[in-house]
Amino acid sequence: MKGFKEFLLRGNVIDLAVAVVIGAAFTAIVTAIVNSLINPLIGAVFNASSLDKALIVEIPTVSGGNAKILFGAIIGAVINFLIVAAVVYFALVVPVNHLKKLAFERVKNDQEQTPQDVPPTDVEVLLEIRDLLRTQNGVPTSTGGGAHVAPSDAPEGPGIAGSTKL
C-alpha cells in the first residue's frame, strides 16, 4: 500500500493528470469551434450541412450495397488536430520555453558576475614548479610554455639519470 501511495503522489503522475484534464478542456473548446464555426463554413462551400456530410464518396461493395468514404470527416479531424496543436504550442510551449530562456539567462548572468575559482591544472602547476626551480638555479625561464627539459638540464643523481621508471 505504501508503494502505491508513493506512486500516486509522485510529481510525474500529478503532472500527467493535470495535462489530461487540461487536454480534455482544450479538446472541448476546439471541438466546439470546429463544429460550430469551421464545419458550417466549409460545409457551405460544398453545399452540405457540416463538414462530416461533405465530400462523401460512395463505392459499391461485393454484397451489392454502397460503402461511404467520408473525406469531409477526415478533413474535419485534421483541422481539429491542427487547432489543438496550435493552441497547445502557442498557449503552453512558447511561454514555457520563454520562461526557461529567461531563467537560463539569469543563471548565466549570475555565474558571470561571480568569479569562479578554477584550480590550475596539473600541467600548469608543473610548469610553475619548473620555472621556480630554474630561477633558483639561475637559468632563465623559457616562454614556450611547454618546452621540454634538455638532457643537460636534467638533474643528475642516483635513480634519476637514464631511469625509465615513471
N, C-alpha and C positions, 0 to 999 in steps of 0.2 A: 504494500500500500504506500510505503514511503517513496519508493521509486516512481510510482505513478504520480504522486503528488509533486515530486521534483520535476517530472516530465511536463506536467500541466503548467507549472509556474515558471518554466524556462522562458527567457525573453523571446526566443525564436518562435515558440508556439503562440504566444500572445501577439507578437507582431504579425504572424501569419493569419490569426483570427481577425485582427483589425483590418488587414489587407482584404480578406474575403468579404467582410461587411462593407467596406468602402467600395470594393469592386461591384458588389451587388447593387449598391446605391447608384453608382455610375451607370451600370447597365440599365437600371430602371429609367434613369434620365435620358440616356441615349436612345433606348427603345421608344420612349415617348416622342422624342424629336423625330426619329426615323418614321414611326408610324403616323404621326400627326402632321408632319411638315414635308419630309422628303418623299415618302411614298405617294402622297396625293399629287405633288408636283410632277414627279416622274410618271406617275400613272396617267396624269392628264396629257402628257406628251404622247403616250402610247394608247390613249383612249381606253383606259381601264380605271377601276375604282381605287386600286392600290398597286404598288409595285409587285406584290405577290401574284396578282392576276394579270400582269403584263408579260409579254414575251413568252407565252406558253406555246410549246411545240408539241404536237401530238404525233406519236409514231404508232404504227399498227403492231399488235402483238401476235404471237402464234395462235393464241386462243380466239382471235377474231376481234378483240376489243382494242382500245387505244390506251397507250401509256402517255403520260404527260411529263414533259421536261419543263420545269419551272425556272427559266432563266432569270425572270424578274425577281424571284425569291432569292436566288443566288446573288444577284447584284445587290439586293437589299441587305443581305448578310455581310457582304464585303463592305458596303457603305457603313453599316453598323460597326463592324470591326475597326474600320479606319477612324471613325469618330471616337470610339473608346480609346484607341491607341493615341490619338491626338490629345484627348483630354488628359490621359494619364501622363503623356510626355510633357505637355505644357503646364499642367497643374501640379505635377509631382516631381518628375525627373529634373526639369530645368531649374526649379527653385532649390532642390536639394543639392544639385551639382554646384549651383552658385554659392550656396552656404558652405559647402565643403571647400570651394576655392578660396573663399574669404577666410575660413579657419586655417587653411594651409598657408596662406599669405601672412596671417597674423603670427603663426608659429615660426615661419621663416624669418619674419622681421625681428621677432624676439630673439632668435638664435643669432642673427647678425648683430644685434645690439649688445648682447652679452658675449664677451670674448671667450672662446673655448680654449682651455689649456690642453694642447695636444702634446703628449710626451714625445721627445725625439725618438727617432728610430734607432735600431742597433747600429746601423752603418754610420749615422750622424754622430753617435756617441763615440764610436771607434775612431772616426776621423778627428774629433776634438781631442781625444787622448793622444793620437799620433802627433797632431800639431803641437800639443803641450810638451810632449817628450822631445820633439825636435827643437823647440825653442829653449828647453832646459839644456840640451846638448849643444846649443849654438848653431844648429843647422837651420837655415831659413825654411819656412813653410812653403809648400807648393800651393798654387791657386787652382790647380787642376781638379781638386775636389776628390777624385778617386784614383790618384796616382799610386802605382804600386811601389813598395819599398824595394830599392835596388839591393842586390846581394851584399854590396859593400856597406849599406846602411843597416843590415840585419845584425842584431846583437849576437856576439859570439859567446858561447858558454856551453856547458855540458847539457846535452839533450836538446839544444836549440838548433845549432847549425847542422844542416843536412838531415834533420829529422823529418820523417814523413807522417808522424802522428799529428792528429788534429786535436 
